[in-house]
Amino acid sequence: MNLSLAKSGPSSRESQWLGFTSCGRQYACDLLWVKEVLRCPSVTPVKLASSYIRGVVHLRGQILTALDLEERLGHPILETRPSSRCIVFKTTNDLVRLPHPPEDHELADSDPTGLLVDAIGDILPPETKVLPPPPEALSGLDTRFIAGVISSQDNLITVLQIGNLVSMSELKKNHSA
């Protein structure tokens, strides 16, 4: 990712962002949420799960819920595609130990959750300026999951609101509806 970055205004905490791609779209998330990145995980499908839950991954004795990013954001999926990476997010226990946890850390769950993506990009520096998200009417996306956008030389990078994206209470509420 070749970015032309502007300086951000003052904030309570300067964030670094992990860039990644899925279906040709560029995204970023707060690096404080990221525990690790897995290469080509083997995902076991779970019957009767929501369409955005691709399945589970066995990770060193733990079961990780694997979410399909494009399905979760409401993008139409024409075919199931393999993912080459899984971003594993920190649990509630991991986040409360941080000296300055992310703003939406209370939405984290005690069970590990991961996001299946195509590729991992760059870590964007703390001075990266994040612009407000576009209005839902213009973007066609569920803006609960979008924290903002980063303008690069080539395009816009969607900054994801990881707390809302991986919230298990939200997942359970949507599944029961």
C-alpha positions as CSV (number, residue, x, y, z in Angstrom):
1,M,0.0,0.0,0.0
2,N,1.5,3.2,-1.1
3,L,-0.1,5.9,1.0
4,S,-0.1,9.7,1.1
5,L,-0.8,10.3,4.7
6,A,-2.0,13.5,6.4
7,K,-1.4,14.3,10.0
8,S,-4.2,13.5,12.4
9,G,-5.6,15.9,15.0
10,P,-5.0,15.5,18.7
11,S,-6.5,12.3,20.2
12,S,-6.4,10.5,23.5
13,R,-4.4,7.7,21.9
14,E,-2.5,7.6,18.6
15,S,-3.5,4.4,16.8
16,Q,-1.5,2.3,14.4
17,W,-3.6,0.5,11.7
18,L,-3.1,-2.9,10.2
19,G,-3.9,-2.8,6.5
20,F,-5.4,-5.8,4.6
21,T,-7.4,-6.7,1.5
22,S,-10.5,-8.8,0.9
23,C,-12.1,-9.3,-2.5
24,G,-10.0,-6.5,-4.0
25,R,-11.2,-4.0,-1.3
26,Q,-8.7,-2.4,1.1
27,Y,-9.4,-2.3,4.8
28,A,-7.6,-1.4,8.1
29,C,-8.2,-2.1,11.7
30,D,-6.7,-0.8,15.0
31,L,-3.6,-2.8,15.6
32,L,-4.4,-3.0,19.4
33,W,-7.2,-5.4,18.5
34,V,-4.8,-7.8,16.7
35,K,-3.4,-10.8,18.6
36,E,-1.8,-12.6,15.6
37,V,-2.2,-13.4,11.9
38,L,-2.6,-17.0,10.8
39,R,-1.5,-18.3,7.4
40,C,-4.0,-20.4,5.4
41,P,-6.0,-21.7,8.3
42,S,-8.1,-24.9,7.9
43,V,-11.7,-23.8,8.5
44,T,-14.3,-26.4,9.5
45,P,-17.8,-25.3,8.4
46,V,-20.6,-25.2,11.1
47,K,-24.1,-26.1,10.0
48,L,-26.9,-23.7,10.9
49,A,-24.5,-20.8,11.6
50,S,-25.1,-17.4,10.2
51,S,-23.8,-16.8,6.6
52,Y,-21.0,-14.6,7.8
53,I,-19.6,-17.3,10.2
54,R,-17.5,-19.3,7.8
55,G,-16.7,-21.9,10.5
56,V,-14.3,-22.7,13.2
57,V,-10.5,-23.0,13.3
58,H,-8.6,-25.2,15.8
59,L,-5.9,-23.0,17.2
60,R,-3.5,-24.6,19.8
61,G,-6.2,-26.3,21.8
62,Q,-8.8,-23.5,21.4
63,I,-11.7,-23.1,19.0
64,L,-11.7,-19.8,17.1
65,T,-14.8,-18.5,15.3
66,A,-13.9,-17.6,11.8
67,L,-15.9,-14.7,10.3
68,D,-16.2,-13.9,6.6
69,L,-15.5,-10.2,6.3
70,E,-17.4,-9.6,3.0
71,E,-20.5,-11.4,4.3
72,R,-20.4,-9.6,7.6
73,L,-20.3,-6.2,5.8
74,G,-23.2,-7.2,3.6
75,H,-21.3,-7.4,0.3
76,P,-22.8,-9.9,-2.1
77,I,-20.7,-13.0,-2.4
78,L,-20.9,-14.8,-5.8
79,E,-18.8,-17.8,-4.8
80,T,-17.0,-19.2,-1.8
81,R,-13.3,-18.3,-2.0
82,P,-10.3,-19.5,-0.1
83,S,-8.8,-17.0,2.3
84,S,-5.0,-16.9,2.7
85,R,-5.0,-15.2,6.1
86,C,-6.9,-15.0,9.4
87,I,-6.6,-12.0,11.6
88,V,-7.1,-13.3,15.2
89,F,-8.4,-10.6,17.6
90,K,-7.7,-10.3,21.2
91,T,-10.3,-11.4,23.7
92,T,-11.8,-9.4,26.6
93,N,-9.1,-10.7,28.9
94,D,-6.3,-9.7,26.5
95,L,-7.7,-6.2,26.0
96,V,-8.3,-5.2,29.6
97,R,-4.6,-5.9,30.4
98,L,-3.6,-3.2,27.9
99,P,-2.6,0.2,29.5
100,H,-4.8,2.0,26.9
101,P,-7.3,-0.4,25.4
102,P,-9.3,0.5,22.2
103,E,-12.4,2.5,22.7
104,D,-14.8,-0.3,21.9
105,H,-12.9,-3.0,23.9
106,E,-16.0,-3.7,26.1
107,L,-17.6,-5.3,23.0
108,A,-14.9,-8.1,22.9
109,D,-15.9,-11.6,23.8
110,S,-14.1,-14.1,26.0
111,D,-13.9,-16.6,23.0
112,P,-11.3,-16.0,20.3
113,T,-12.6,-14.6,17.0
114,G,-10.8,-14.3,13.6
115,L,-11.5,-12.5,10.4
116,L,-10.8,-14.3,7.1
117,V,-9.1,-12.0,4.6
118,D,-7.1,-12.4,1.3
119,A,-3.9,-10.6,2.2
120,I,-2.2,-8.6,4.9
121,G,-0.8,-5.2,4.0
122,D,1.2,-2.6,5.8
123,I,1.1,-1.3,9.3
124,L,0.0,2.3,8.9
125,P,1.7,4.8,11.3
126,P,0.0,6.6,14.2
127,E,-0.1,9.9,12.4
128,T,-2.4,8.4,9.7
129,K,-5.5,10.6,9.4
130,V,-8.8,8.8,9.7
131,L,-11.7,10.6,8.1
132,P,-15.3,10.1,9.2
133,P,-17.2,7.2,7.5
134,P,-19.5,8.0,4.6
135,P,-23.2,8.2,5.3
136,E,-24.9,4.8,5.2
137,A,-27.2,6.0,2.4
138,L,-24.2,6.7,0.1
139,S,-22.0,3.7,1.0
140,G,-24.6,1.0,1.0
141,L,-22.8,-0.6,3.9
142,D,-23.8,-1.1,7.5
143,T,-22.0,1.8,9.1
144,R,-22.0,0.1,12.6
145,F,-18.9,-1.7,11.3
146,I,-17.1,1.3,9.8
147,A,-15.0,3.6,12.0
148,G,-13.9,5.8,9.1
149,V,-11.8,5.9,6.0
150,I,-8.2,6.6,5.2
151,S,-7.4,8.4,1.9
152,S,-4.4,7.0,0.0
153,Q,-3.0,8.0,-3.4
154,D,-4.9,5.3,-5.2
155,N,-8.2,4.8,-3.3
156,L,-9.9,4.9,0.1
157,I,-9.2,2.4,2.8
158,T,-12.1,1.4,5.0
159,V,-11.3,1.5,8.7
160,L,-13.3,-1.2,10.5
161,Q,-14.9,-0.9,13.9
162,I,-13.6,-4.2,15.2
163,G,-15.6,-4.2,18.5
164,N,-18.9,-4.1,16.6
165,L,-17.7,-6.5,13.9
166,V,-16.7,-9.3,16.2
167,S,-19.1,-8.7,19.1
168,M,-20.6,-12.1,20.0
169,S,-23.7,-10.5,21.6
170,E,-24.3,-8.9,18.2
171,L,-23.7,-12.1,16.4
172,K,-26.1,-14.0,18.6
173,K,-28.7,-11.3,18.3
174,N,-28.6,-11.4,14.5
175,H,-28.6,-15.2,14.4
176,S,-31.7,-15.5,16.5
177,A,-33.6,-12.9,14.4
